[in-house]
Amino acid sequence: MTTVTVLAIIEPDLKPAPPLSKVMHERLSRFAAELQDSLTKELIENRNCEDLVIYINYNSKYAVRWKIVNDVPSAVESEVARQCAKLGFIIWKGSEIYNFKSRE
């Protein structure tokens, strides 16, 4: 069984007005919970991966972006990409400093 963790990452440098900020943080937290629930159901029978950790947050244009931050099999990565695309999330590109995945 795969343990799925989806974390909503709130960046301090993206600061919309306070009322909008609260709504955006709640929305991102809700998206994280929904994605975690959906992936947990989808990957319940997966024996090839023990843990799956995904970060989601907003890019500079307030689109929701995602990235997997641990090593997972390509089948799991494909399923995450499919689910995120279905939700309209985009792949998190940018700094590799927080990307803990090993390069093959």
C-alpha positions as CSV (number, residue, x, y, z in Angstrom):
1,M,0.0,0.0,0.0
2,T,1.3,3.4,-0.9
3,T,1.2,6.2,1.6
4,V,0.3,9.4,-0.2
5,T,1.1,12.9,1.2
6,V,0.2,16.0,-0.7
7,L,1.5,19.2,0.9
8,A,0.2,22.7,0.1
9,I,3.3,24.9,0.1
10,I,2.6,28.6,0.8
11,E,5.3,30.9,-0.4
12,P,5.7,34.1,1.5
13,D,6.8,36.2,-1.5
14,L,3.4,35.7,-3.2
15,K,1.2,38.1,-1.2
16,P,-2.1,39.1,-2.6
17,A,-4.5,41.2,-0.5
18,P,-5.3,39.6,2.9
19,P,-8.9,38.5,2.0
20,L,-7.8,37.0,-1.3
21,S,-4.8,35.4,0.4
22,K,-7.0,33.5,2.9
23,V,-9.2,32.2,0.1
24,M,-6.2,31.2,-2.0
25,H,-4.6,29.3,1.0
26,E,-7.9,27.5,1.8
27,R,-8.3,26.6,-1.9
28,L,-4.8,25.2,-2.1
29,S,-5.3,23.2,1.1
30,R,-8.6,21.8,-0.3
31,F,-6.9,20.9,-3.6
32,A,-4.1,19.1,-1.6
33,A,-6.6,17.1,0.4
34,E,-8.6,16.2,-2.7
35,L,-5.6,15.1,-4.7
36,Q,-4.3,13.1,-1.7
37,D,-7.6,11.3,-1.4
38,S,-7.9,10.6,-5.1
39,L,-4.3,9.3,-5.4
40,T,-4.7,7.2,-2.2
41,K,-7.7,5.5,-3.8
42,E,-6.0,5.0,-7.1
43,L,-2.8,3.7,-5.7
44,I,-4.2,1.5,-2.9
45,E,-3.1,-1.7,-4.7
46,N,0.3,-0.5,-5.7
47,R,3.1,-2.6,-4.1
48,N,6.0,-0.9,-5.9
49,C,6.0,2.3,-4.0
50,E,5.8,2.8,-0.2
51,D,5.6,6.6,-0.1
52,L,4.6,9.3,-2.5
53,V,5.2,12.9,-1.5
54,I,3.8,15.8,-3.7
55,Y,4.2,19.5,-3.2
56,I,1.6,21.8,-4.7
57,N,1.6,25.6,-4.8
58,Y,0.9,28.6,-6.9
59,N,3.1,29.9,-9.7
60,S,3.5,33.7,-10.3
61,K,0.3,33.7,-12.4
62,Y,-1.7,31.8,-9.6
63,A,-2.0,28.6,-11.5
64,V,-1.7,25.5,-9.3
65,R,1.6,23.6,-9.9
66,W,2.8,20.2,-8.6
67,K,5.9,18.2,-8.2
68,I,6.9,14.8,-6.8
69,V,9.7,15.2,-4.3
70,N,10.7,11.6,-3.7
71,D,11.7,8.6,-5.8
72,V,8.8,6.8,-7.3
73,P,8.3,4.3,-10.1
74,S,7.5,5.7,-13.5
75,A,4.0,4.2,-13.3
76,V,3.2,6.1,-10.2
77,E,4.7,9.3,-11.7
78,S,2.5,8.8,-14.8
79,E,-0.6,8.4,-12.6
80,V,0.1,11.6,-10.7
81,A,0.7,13.4,-13.9
82,R,-2.6,12.1,-15.3
83,Q,-4.6,13.1,-12.2
84,C,-3.0,16.5,-12.0
85,A,-3.6,17.2,-15.6
86,K,-7.2,16.2,-15.2
87,L,-7.5,18.8,-12.4
88,G,-5.8,21.5,-14.5
89,F,-2.6,21.6,-12.5
90,I,0.7,22.3,-14.2
91,I,4.2,20.7,-13.7
92,W,6.3,22.7,-11.2
93,K,9.4,23.8,-13.1
94,G,12.2,25.9,-11.7
95,S,14.8,25.6,-9.0
96,E,16.1,22.1,-8.4
97,I,17.2,23.0,-4.9
98,Y,14.2,21.4,-3.2
99,N,13.9,18.5,-5.7
100,F,15.1,15.4,-3.8
101,K,14.6,13.0,-6.7
102,S,17.7,11.2,-7.8
103,R,18.6,11.5,-11.5
104,E,19.0,8.3,-13.4
